[in-house]
Structures are given as C-alpha cells and as structure tokens.
Amino acid sequence: MSQDEKPKTPEAAPAAAPPRQPEAKLERVTFADLPAWERDDHLDAFKTFLKSCDGVIKAASKPVAKGTSQCRVSIDDLAAACRAAQGLTSPTKKSAKAFFETQFVPHRVAQTSPKGLLTGYYEPVLEGSRTAQGKFQTPVYKRPPDLVNVVAEQDRASKPEGYTHLRKTAAGEVPFPTRAEIEQGALAGKGLELLYLEDPVEVFFMHIQGSGRIHLTDGTTVRINYDGKNGHPYKSIGRYLIDNGLLAANKVSMAALGKWLRADKARGQQVMWQNQSFIFFRELDNDSEGPMGAMSVALTPGRSLAVDTGYHTLGTPLYVSAPKLGHATKTGSFNRLMVAQDVGSAIKGPERGDIYFGSGDKAGKLAGVTKHEGNFFVLLPTSSQLAEQRLRFGERLPWQTTVKSEGGL
C-alpha cells in the first residue's frame, strides 16, 4: 500500500439519525421443538444459571425501567426462578433438566431476519510486565477517574448512537480522547498505566475480548478485566478492510487479521485507529475462576453468552441452535442451553450472540473462526406465563408437566 493509499486517522463522524431497532417477538414452542434438547448437559447449564442468581435477585429488589422488547424477561419472574434454583439441593442431570422444563416455557425469537449471528470471544493469555522494560512497551490503562458513564455498562451496546462514556471536566462533560489520541499520548503522565505488553496488535485484540490473563516478568500471573471504555462507538476493522478492498471477506479471521496488521506496523496502526473505541482494565482477585462478564460472575466456557440487553435480560436462559457451527462441538452442530451473562459493544440485535469459549490459544482459535448463523429460543419463567393466563399466584406445576405449543398449561 502506498503512502497515499494509507487510511487516514479517523475524524469525528457527523451525527446520524438513530438506527431503528429490528422488530422481534416471541412465539411459544415446546421443549421437544428445541433441536437436540434431550442430548444437552442440563446440569452444566444449571450450574451456569445458578451463578447469575444472586445478581438477578439483587437486581429484582431495585426499581428497573421496563424493556420495550417482547424478548425481555421480567426481572421479578427471573428472580422467582432463581430462588427455585437455589432451593434445589444436590442437582443431577435429570433434576436439572426437570427444573428447566418446569420453571420455564421456551419461545422462539421471531424477527424480520430468519437467522441470527453468532460469534465467539475468549480470554487471551499473554506475557507482560508491571513496568515498561525491554520488549514490554505497550501500556494497558486502568480506568481514568474523570471517566463517567452516560449509560449503564450492561446497556452500552443497546445505545443506538452517541457516546456511552464521557470525560468530566470543570466546564462540563466532554468526549474522551479517541484510540488514536490515547495511543499518541493523551493519557501519558497520569499514572494510569496498569501493565505493559509487547505487541500492540495483541493489546488491540485484548480490547475486543475484554479480558486477559497475563504472565508477568516476576513469575506471577494476574487476570485483568474490562472496566469501562472511552465512550466512542465500536467499529469493526475487519469490515473496514473488506469495504476498502484490502482483505477478502472469505479470508477474514482473527489470525488473518493479525497477520495483516503486523505485516506493516505503521499501516496496521492506522487501521486499528479506525476503531476509535478504547478499553480500560482492572485487576481481578487472584482467586477469580475466570474473567467477569457484565453480571460480575465468572464466565463459563461454552455456556456464557454475550447479548444485546435491549432485547434480553441478563441472567436469562437462552437455547442457542447453530447447525453449521460444527468446529465448537464433537457432534458437528451447536445446540446448547446458555445463559445471558455478558454484553459487547458489537453485539446488537435480538438474535446476536457472542459465545465465550474460555482461556488461551485453543479457545482463541475457536473464537477466531466463529461467525455462523443461528437461532435463539428464550426460556420465559413459568411464573410470567401463569400471570398472563390469570392463574393463582404461587400455584406450582408438577415436575412432569409437558408444555404444549397450543392451549393452556
């Protein structure tokens, strides 16, 4: 690429009309309608769901704005299911399956687009240092004290336009520096450097993943996690390269993107600057069993799903079916009960999900090639179904109840 062909440092985009959210509604189905439901590991899904329950119950005790999407589960009804889960002692695969079939009613997400989109993310494992030394010169920043949220962190992907975070100044709130401005020194000398890594491309990818496990030069290992962003909208540089004819659409993967960015460091930096969004991190306790999602619980590989909270309540069980996502399972297709436990700036839409695959290179390879069509089935708590049909509050259903797609319970 010649100097003239190099992408320019991004400028502020003009304000645009807010995009209209895709319409979506729920259609009631039976558990028998869920592809491969009988073959799933319901105990694994139950344990993942249970992790969210303290947060769900706590959220239910606070006033919350009602969602506009039919897909969103009532937090009060979800809390009722959580209390039932917490009361289930010594769960087994059989009792976990019975729990979901009794406490929830499955519904297909129906929208204008017949298929949703599933991607993947993971926790990179990298080398680093607490000080700038030798090859470790690329800083990872902690959250600046003057950074303020415009929207709640868990709802940042649902904001249709504008900033999600701003900088608080004596004159009022103003936009925070862009990625390009930060990497050119906008935060230098403020004591915000948390760690230093070697490769700017690895740091860029870690921003996209939202977490990292870092082996330090002193022999210790730390886990760092998302702790806010500069508020600028996320922009896919993969899409940028495709749109500008710099990389073929059928060649885009995390590995291919990394190779392209590293081939010419100056060129790669200019392209990474097209994504003005910049992530800040915090260090987690050493006993953390995994990176934390938006619900502040450790994510479970293959069970935790990042969703758009404009459509889905965090903590909701979602059955995900992606017949062509064969590389992630031994069966050749992906049909699994997952739990909405995280969000992402690029995760927008009623059937848009990001699957957490775990830590390290193996998980990274799975995540890097995941871009598949799929469909969601939302599990609505039985209590909300009872309320809709005006049955007596508190009436319990037998564990063997079969939910029909037509007719009453």
Steps between C-alpha positions, in 0.01 A plus 500: 500500500645840404509798734202650314303179548554484872181550699482837666465558871122497562313824550183549695206371298200727446195430708267252336139408559473222760463161331170327549519192717399177326156386605480169681232303676474165674310195377425230752636151427562181697826359629459227239534775238849592622758324279688230698352619832505147643873462432618819670683503834231669707700475823781706347243756386338498846831574672559791262149633560548471876809725484278786385231458762637717778535787253154443355335496845690811601396678179137404560504688831574828323275712275570424134374652179276266303645381173324568173589168340267204536811282529597653834422288803352666809776525761246416773395180321862410435576554870219259590661233280834575663361443848366165382846416364667592827259270679594200286748299707750255351384551140557224245474500122147363532381748763667792320314413181174470695569837662523680166197319359291593803618851574513625140306497174703520175424762237651543156632844413317614186643797311520645150831321436460120502844440649702654779879526523735332744862595554746402771734658751760377748754599763848551348797369699797731449835605644549841657664720759392742770757749373614607155810289437662321209242378250207597723424856392130503405293622796170361625309776678279494806179700512561877523336668802337763278319241284122496555230271365226641282319164509532198727789275399270208426294712262786656304436288190133597496569872465415573135724804457728742680741441785471239773764670720625858531775692676400713797664842503449826688319634195274197467509159336692471173598214268795291616807471272478248217717190464736691270529789745560269797767302317667827403532605864169649618523306830878507545631617836172441686610181676230292331728228362389168649732262311722495194478242220719435198280506193261787420291260291460262797392796712247603234353150491490489881291818488252319277492195729464711816733294721843343522717275715853640518818312600727766649878525503507445878352152457146589611183487293219754512156512344378834365145586398296767323447811714345752263576652160563843357140518377559513126303253285663170414594452136601167350836532326433169325199660336711809423760289318232316302315818404824658379608195301802436722401151611263250343183428698559125488850546641409694814579323826680611812822332382480654152421841644794480739735400219381792284541752783851381589626490140539878500495651848430858391223387266359271767494779757309727265239230445465424871439872552189468284344345810488804726376294796761438773466266801620546859577211733513406867685222676285222644560308821740209464229250596276597208407185308462686172442839339196688621205573275252786531331320792828498699511120506773283352417399145450132416662373177238388248209608721534877553358716224540872433171653382330829422326610820260706291339163424608262777518524878834394643469166677245363251545141376518495120505186290732560204483296181769538233503190275813604308709595802665158497855590602393582856347160587559129452154450351554720194234756592445742787178454700542615856325664794696812584459791741508869410783620725691757299477780244718642226504822303458311171227267626180658374173335407247246630695197370854632523719310742867472594602161642768496769739216414745517793868593548810455290597419143260209448203712604635785288510280189139395557389859554701630206316293240151523650261702285195285442127530457289390792170536680399580857228348714425709808397310814229710666438427869187298567385765748463755220297250297272436798449872547408544135239227527370643831570188702533524873835652601726247664331196341771244428508262210601133534852419386362276224287770335535510120459846349303497176546745218127559490250514782549564871739359753 
